[in-house]
Amino acid sequence: MAETTLDLRHLPKGEAYKTLQQQIDAVLEGIDDPIAEMATISTLIFHAFGHLWVGFYRVVQQNVLLRVGPYQGTVGCLEIEFGAGVCGDCAKSGETVIVPDVEKYPGHIACDSRSKSEIVIPVFDASGRLFAVFDLDSERIAAFDNEDAHHLARIVARFASRGSVAAQSA
């Protein structure tokens, strides 16, 4: 099956996410491999919105350490401690973090100096255990808002719909 990556930047945000969700569901139908899913989601969102960086940081040591997972963009930070930077803060709190201007975020980790804004979504498995965070960076100030948070959380909710993803992705 030949897959296509869509450029959805011309659509209103809600419509773009609806189209994107349909594409993700169609492309990943029957796939039960979290690494393949993370890679595909990262690719589709990266191309759909043209963000600077889109990808996952996996929990490799619970409450201690994240390690880069599948992503699209320039080389990311390889490891991030819980509580360090935006990804580490999201991992520690288990809550979405939206940063309109990374220059104003205390402790921001600049993996790419072109990043101006960021959103990080916690990713849970069916047991409610954090197994990753989903990180998006933009070259634009205030590129992300609550609408993005809502739709991105729905996209990564697929990982909570089955058994322990942490065991599968380790």
C-alpha positions as CSV (number, residue, x, y, z in Angstrom):
1,M,0.0,0.0,0.0
2,A,1.5,3.4,-1.0
3,E,1.1,5.9,1.7
4,T,1.1,9.6,1.2
5,T,2.1,12.3,3.7
6,L,-0.4,15.2,3.6
7,D,0.4,18.9,4.0
8,L,-2.5,20.3,6.0
9,R,-1.2,23.8,6.8
10,H,-3.8,25.3,4.4
11,L,-6.8,24.0,6.4
12,P,-8.4,25.4,9.6
13,K,-6.7,23.7,12.6
14,G,-9.8,21.6,13.6
15,E,-10.3,20.3,10.0
16,A,-6.6,19.6,9.7
17,Y,-6.5,17.5,12.8
18,K,-9.7,15.6,11.8
19,T,-8.1,14.8,8.4
20,L,-4.8,13.8,10.1
21,Q,-6.6,11.6,12.6
22,Q,-8.4,9.8,9.8
23,Q,-5.0,9.3,8.0
24,I,-3.3,8.0,11.1
25,D,-6.1,5.6,11.8
26,A,-6.1,4.3,8.2
27,V,-2.3,4.0,7.9
28,L,-1.9,2.2,11.3
29,E,-4.9,0.0,11.0
30,G,-4.0,-3.5,12.2
31,I,-0.6,-2.3,13.5
32,D,0.2,-3.2,17.1
33,D,3.8,-2.2,17.4
34,P,4.4,1.0,19.4
35,I,7.7,1.8,17.7
36,A,6.1,1.6,14.3
37,E,3.2,3.7,15.5
38,M,5.4,6.4,17.1
39,A,7.5,6.6,13.9
40,T,4.5,6.9,11.7
41,I,2.7,9.4,13.9
42,S,5.8,11.6,14.0
43,T,6.2,11.5,10.2
44,L,2.6,12.3,9.4
45,I,2.4,15.2,11.9
46,F,5.9,16.5,10.8
47,H,4.7,16.7,7.2
48,A,1.2,17.8,7.9
49,F,2.1,20.9,9.8
50,G,5.8,21.6,8.9
51,H,7.0,21.8,12.5
52,L,10.7,21.9,13.3
53,W,10.7,18.7,15.4
54,V,8.1,16.1,16.1
55,G,8.8,13.0,18.1
56,F,8.7,10.8,21.2
57,Y,10.9,10.5,24.2
58,R,10.5,7.1,25.8
59,V,10.7,6.4,29.5
60,V,13.7,4.2,30.0
61,Q,13.9,4.6,33.8
62,Q,10.6,5.3,35.5
63,N,10.6,8.7,37.2
64,V,14.2,9.2,36.2
65,L,15.1,9.2,32.5
66,L,13.7,9.8,29.0
67,R,15.5,8.7,25.9
68,V,14.8,9.8,22.4
69,G,12.5,7.6,20.4
70,P,11.1,7.8,16.8
71,Y,11.1,11.4,15.5
72,Q,11.4,13.7,12.5
73,G,13.6,16.7,12.4
74,T,17.2,17.5,13.3
75,V,19.1,15.5,15.9
76,G,17.3,15.8,19.2
77,C,18.6,15.5,22.7
78,L,19.4,11.9,23.4
79,E,18.5,11.8,27.0
80,I,16.4,14.0,29.3
81,E,16.0,13.6,33.0
82,F,12.6,13.8,34.6
83,G,12.1,17.4,35.7
84,A,14.6,18.9,33.2
85,G,13.3,21.1,30.5
86,V,9.9,21.0,28.9
87,C,9.9,17.2,28.2
88,G,11.2,16.4,31.7
89,D,8.6,18.7,33.3
90,C,5.8,17.0,31.4
91,A,7.2,13.5,32.3
92,K,7.4,14.5,36.0
93,S,3.9,16.1,36.2
94,G,2.1,13.8,33.8
95,E,0.4,16.8,32.3
96,T,0.6,18.6,28.9
97,V,3.0,21.6,28.8
98,I,2.5,24.3,26.3
99,V,5.3,26.8,25.9
100,P,4.5,29.9,23.7
101,D,8.1,31.2,23.9
102,V,10.9,28.8,24.9
103,E,13.2,31.7,25.7
104,K,11.0,32.5,28.7
105,Y,10.7,29.0,30.0
106,P,13.0,28.4,33.0
107,G,15.3,25.5,32.4
108,H,14.4,25.1,28.7
109,I,16.8,22.7,27.0
110,A,17.7,24.0,23.5
111,C,18.3,20.9,21.4
112,D,17.9,23.2,18.3
113,S,18.4,26.9,18.6
114,R,15.7,27.5,16.0
115,S,13.0,26.3,18.3
116,K,10.7,29.2,19.4
117,S,7.7,27.3,20.9
118,E,6.9,23.8,22.1
119,I,4.2,21.5,23.3
120,V,4.7,18.2,25.1
121,I,2.0,15.6,25.7
122,P,2.3,12.8,28.2
123,V,1.7,9.3,26.7
124,F,0.2,6.6,28.9
125,D,-0.4,2.9,28.4
126,A,-3.6,1.0,29.3
127,S,-2.5,0.7,32.9
128,G,-2.1,4.5,33.2
129,R,1.6,4.3,33.3
130,L,3.6,7.0,31.6
131,F,5.8,5.3,28.9
132,A,6.7,8.4,26.7
133,V,6.2,12.0,26.1
134,F,5.3,13.4,22.6
135,D,7.3,16.6,21.8
136,L,6.6,19.1,19.1
137,D,8.8,22.2,18.4
138,S,8.1,25.0,16.1
139,E,10.2,27.8,14.6
140,R,7.2,30.2,15.3
141,I,6.4,31.9,18.6
142,A,3.1,30.6,20.1
143,A,2.6,27.9,17.5
144,F,0.7,25.7,19.9
145,D,-2.5,26.2,21.9
146,N,-5.2,24.2,23.8
147,E,-6.7,23.0,20.5
148,D,-3.4,21.4,19.6
149,A,-3.2,19.9,23.1
150,H,-6.7,18.4,22.8
151,H,-6.1,16.9,19.3
152,L,-2.6,15.6,20.0
153,A,-3.8,14.0,23.3
154,R,-6.5,12.2,21.2
155,I,-3.8,11.0,18.8
156,V,-1.5,9.5,21.4
157,A,-4.5,8.0,23.3
158,R,-4.2,5.0,21.0
159,F,-1.4,3.7,23.1
160,A,-3.7,3.5,26.2
161,S,-6.2,1.3,24.3
162,R,-4.2,-1.9,24.8
163,G,-1.9,-3.8,27.1
164,S,1.4,-2.6,28.5
165,V,3.1,-0.6,25.8
166,A,6.1,0.0,28.0
167,A,6.9,-3.7,27.9
168,Q,6.5,-3.8,24.1
169,S,8.7,-0.8,23.4
170,A,11.5,-1.6,25.8
